[in-house]
Amino acid sequence: MPALCRDCLEVFDDGSRCPRCRSPRVARHAELFGLAIAHMDCDAFYASVEKRDHPELLDKPLIVGGGRRGVVSTCCYLARIKGVRSAMPMFKALQLCPGAVVLPPRFPAYVEASRAIRAMMEELTPAVEPLSLDEAFLDLTGTERLHGAPPAVMLARLARRMKEELGLTGSIGLSHNKFLAKIASDLDKPRGFSVIGRAETRDFLRPRPVRLLWGIGPAAQESLHRAGIHTIGDLERWERDDLVRRFGAMGERLWHLARGEDRRRVSADEPVRSISNETTFDEDTADPALLDGHLWRMADKTASRAKARGLAGQVVMLKLRRADFRILTRRQTLAHPTQTADRLYHTARGLLEQVTDPGPFRLLGVGLSGIGPERGDDPQRDLLDPAASRREGAERAADRVRARFGEGAIFKGRGWR
């Protein structure tokens, strides 16, 4: 059986240890060197960046997220052993792991690390499809002649470079399509390297729960359970027409996924559909001044992300979550796309003023959708707001100062509220 040492990259014929360096970190599979679709998922990405930059935290449970009323963005594996999970309310996480160190997110550091990893991936193949800062699909079909090694070897080399050059680790899934590659990357975290081959696909899937299928959330899972479908094997026994009659378009997709079929291509040009930022307050609030201050910070962060990608949005979105967890949303379509914090803030503030619910609120979010390439703000806006050009000029100047001296070089007064 073909085998690969993930430490020294030695290729050999079977064995539980590398014959060259004696490492037990060996990938073995009959189709190891015949597969080319991969999914790379960084291990506890935000927490790993923080531990890399703060070595004194290396052996401590670490949670990255909001305050006591916020949620967990991510956590290290020491905290996960205690039951802490992403998106868990912070108070519950600290009940499970009271000794954890809690740090607020540092998105500029995570973006920088993500870009470095992305550059390494693009040295292997131009077909890289990011899903978020910490995960991406890669298609290495046809790259063996270029690199002089099969995709599996190049992926192991990528993981080794990430560890040696960036101090970060990731788990790799290798298969014959995106659906299975993503499943594989989660089988042996952290620092995993898992393979799902063509020959074993259906046998591998049959005993797995239907929640493993791409796009199946809690509501869809409950619907499938009501139909007596609990495992992928249960789903596989249904006729295609019956699934379509029962579940509509989703039934067609489920029929293919139950057989391990996924024709989606790895696309480097997958469009960004929205850019947003939100925060959960330490205490529920209806204070207009506090909400306004948070509104500015959310608009500023969202605009910064849009500018970093050279993108603009034509639809401004406002999101509020009440103390009883009911969500309120408002949106406004602009005449022209924008990426400036000033315009995003003023539009979102107008939407907030339209909200008649008195609150209090526990969460506030601001976002942009209708995303496209940056083209500059609406030149006609000055007719309605004569000070707009001056504010935008000041914002662009502040961007240049931040780019040279750091994010904290300039801070808007209203952001202190």
Secondary structure, DSSP 8 states (H G I E B T S, - for coil): -EEEETTT--EEES-SS-TTT--S-EEE-TTTTS--EEEEEESSHHHHHHHHH-GGGTTS-EEEE-STTSBEEEE-HHHHHTT--TT-BHHHHHHH-TT-EEE---HHHHHHHHHHHHHHHHHH-S-EEEEETTEEEEE-TT-HHHHTS-HHHHHHHHHHHIIIIIS--EEEEEESSHHHHHHHHTSS-SS-EEE--TTTHHHHHTTSBGGGSTT--HHHHHHHHHTT--BHHHHHTS-HHHHHHHHTHHHHHHHHHTTT-------TT----EEEEEEEEEEEE--HHHHHHHHHHHHHHHHHHHHHHTEEEEEEEEEEEETT--EEEEEEEEEEEE--HHHHHHHHHHHHHH------EEEEEEEEEEEEE-----TTHHHH-TTHHHHHHHHHHHHHHHHHH-GGG---GGGG-
